């Protein structure tokens, strides 16, 4: 499957990214890509000017998937329509051993009955 993702090419403390079309099996640090679709510099104001938005839309229509970060960036810049996607992992509550043992015991205990007078 083809992916459109960011590939970091900047120096230390100067992040600059290429927007590349690559195979999903290639990692973001591998340096292998099929096509360069523009670049993104986090320190500049006009970031949409350096991207080939029409080319990105064409590849999306042919089945390429966007990375979550790039999808959210393009939605924010109003280059594509849609909602932002949560890029952070879902948090799961930490289960303690004491809570796990108390829960089944409470479920098997008889429920108190209401007093009838």
C-alpha positions, 0 to 999 in steps of 0.5 A: 500500500502506498503512503504519503508521509513526512520524512525529516531532513532538517538539521538538529533543532531545525526541523524540515520535512519532505512530503513523500510518496512511499511504500508503507513497508518502508520506514520513515527513516529509511530514505526510500521514496517513490516521489517527492510531493513537496516540503514542509518547514515548521518555522515558515508561515506559508507552508501550503505553497511548498506542497503539490496539493493537486498531486497529493489529491490525485494520489489519494484518489488512486488509493494512497493513504495519508499519515495521521499527522499529514492528514491533520495538517492538510485538514487544518490548512483546508487543503482537503475536507474532513475531520482531524484524526486523533494521533495520540494512542488511546489511554487505558486505565491501569488495573490494580490487582486489588480492584480486579479481585474485589470486582468479582466478589462484589458481583457474586454477593447477594444484593441487599433487599429493601425493607418492607414495612 
